[in-house]
Amino acid sequence: MIVKFFRVVVSVILVSSTLFAYDEAQELRLKVQGKISTVMTLLKDNELKKEQREHKILSEIEVLFDYELISRLALGKEWKKLNSKKQDEFTDVFTRKLKESYLEKLRLFNDEEVIFKSSEKTKEDRMQILSYIINKTDKKEVLYKFHKSKDGSWLIYDLEIEGISILRTYRTQFATELKKGNIDTLLEKLNAQ
Amino acid sequence: MKAIFTLFFVFFIVLVQASDISSFDDEFNDNEPAVTIVDPFSSYNRVMTKVNDYLYINALEPVVNGYAQIFSREVRSSLHNFFNNLYSPISIVNNLLQFQIADATEEIGRFILNSTIGIGGLFDPAKVSFNLETHTEDFGQTLGVWGIGSGFHIVLPFFGPSNLRDSLGLFTDYYINPLNRIEARSYNIIDTNLESFGIGAAKSLSTASQHKGEYASMKKDAIDLYPFLRDIYEQHRNKVIGE
């Protein structure tokens, strides 16, 4: 009797947790999809000046990113060697760089369309959303990688475009630069760009 | 008592912070392949990257821009379809060599439909009306699927980043292609070397025009161009081999 009851409880918990996970992935996908479709509308809005448009796009999209975590992961073990002032400075500079790079990619958009294929919870605190940027002759895969932050919200820590991880690419570059120089030369180079 | 509490508290904070970032260790650690890439020719590669970059910006890009000004977007995508269709048999062979039978069948269907109804490949009814997707595969990917590692990274003149495996693949695809005339073969479609270079050049131009501006845009993410291009090349190849 007790065993049976226990089984029922466990299966209810299991079923409801998978249902919940499904909903969570679905919910996040709809959220991102909504944001991207707003961005696409803004891109086509010729009434807006370039600066206005880009400002609106960024304010729409930036809430999805965990810039602090991205900065931290991009520096790897070097992060801990910095004092908090330097950490903040790096995060600021790198965040600006990431935003600029995002806008730069959007500037190439013409008759492109974005379709969302799937969203999946890969771990308790990880989620992935798969999407494609398509035009007449080409199809590019974009994978959004989310983690669950301390306050429970899902935030992007990496983007993979055609299998190329943005974070990994910066990580390798930063590691090489820090081997040759130091954090100040790295900041200088990032600022100069 | 207070001291013990503080100690416990500090310990707790350290633990939380450590677990927070170390949960990413399986994805991003300091021994990842990108950092430990085999690169004995890095000084040559650096020089060749500069040469290619110069050629791309100063020779290819102006031509691409001119091409894009003469032909409308529609015409350019049609020509692009045409060249892709022309090279589709190479993908078919490689899909078969990778035992991807479903993909090979889809690609064969595309080739037949687009060569006929699509007027020699100018249009893509296979995708528009029959929903058949492209499965572009080259011999470098085939070798990768067979378990052959990438070997050292090498920057080829004109072609850009490559590695030992993919260079071998490039040569093999080039060699077996009936559109290239390396020696007199019964299945050669082309009579002279000049014609085969012409087709190759036209295809490259068409591809470059479909990706107009992408190189310049991407380059802005680079702190140091050579390792940047090397890493994104290797990451991308690993991805397409895994598919």
Boltz contact constraints between the chains, C-beta under 6 A:
constraints:
  - contact:
      token1: [A, 73]
      token2: [B, 24]
      max_distance: 6.0
  - contact:
      token1: [A, 73]
      token2: [B, 28]
      max_distance: 6.0
  - contact:
      token1: [A, 76]
      token2: [B, 30]
      max_distance: 6.0
  - contact:
      token1: [A, 101]
      token2: [B, 221]
      max_distance: 6.0
  - contact:
      token1: [A, 104]
      token2: [B, 217]
      max_distance: 6.0
  - contact:
      token1: [A, 104]
      token2: [B, 220]
      max_distance: 6.0
  - contact:
      token1: [A, 108]
      token2: [B, 213]
      max_distance: 6.0
  - contact:
      token1: [A, 108]
      token2: [B, 217]
      max_distance: 6.0
  - contact:
      token1: [A, 136]
      token2: [B, 77]
      max_distance: 6.0
  - contact:
      token1: [A, 137]
      token2: [B, 77]
      max_distance: 6.0
  - contact:
      token1: [A, 137]
      token2: [B, 80]
      max_distance: 6.0
  - contact:
      token1: [A, 137]
      token2: [B, 210]
      max_distance: 6.0
  - contact:
      token1: [A, 162]
      token2: [B, 236]
      max_distance: 6.0
  - contact:
      token1: [A, 163]
      token2: [B, 235]
      max_distance: 6.0
  - contact:
      token1: [A, 163]
      token2: [B, 236]
      max_distance: 6.0
  - contact:
      token1: [A, 163]
      token2: [B, 239]
      max_distance: 6.0
  - contact:
      token1: [A, 164]
      token2: [B, 232]
      max_distance: 6.0
  - contact:
      token1: [A, 164]
      token2: [B, 235]
      max_distance: 6.0
  - contact:
      token1: [A, 164]
      token2: [B, 236]
      max_distance: 6.0
  - contact:
      token1: [A, 168]
      token2: [B, 34]
      max_distance: 6.0
  - contact:
      token1: [A, 169]
      token2: [B, 231]
      max_distance: 6.0
  - contact:
      token1: [A, 169]
      token2: [B, 232]
      max_distance: 6.0
  - contact:
      token1: [A, 172]
      token2: [B, 34]
      max_distance: 6.0
  - contact:
      token1: [A, 172]
      token2: [B, 35]
      max_distance: 6.0
  - contact:
      token1: [A, 172]
      token2: [B, 231]
      max_distance: 6.0
  - contact:
      token1: [A, 173]
      token2: [B, 223]
      max_distance: 6.0
  - contact:
      token1: [A, 176]
      token2: [B, 227]
      max_distance: 6.0
  - contact:
      token1: [A, 177]
      token2: [B, 223]
      max_distance: 6.0
  - contact:
      token1: [A, 189]
      token2: [B, 223]
      max_distance: 6.0
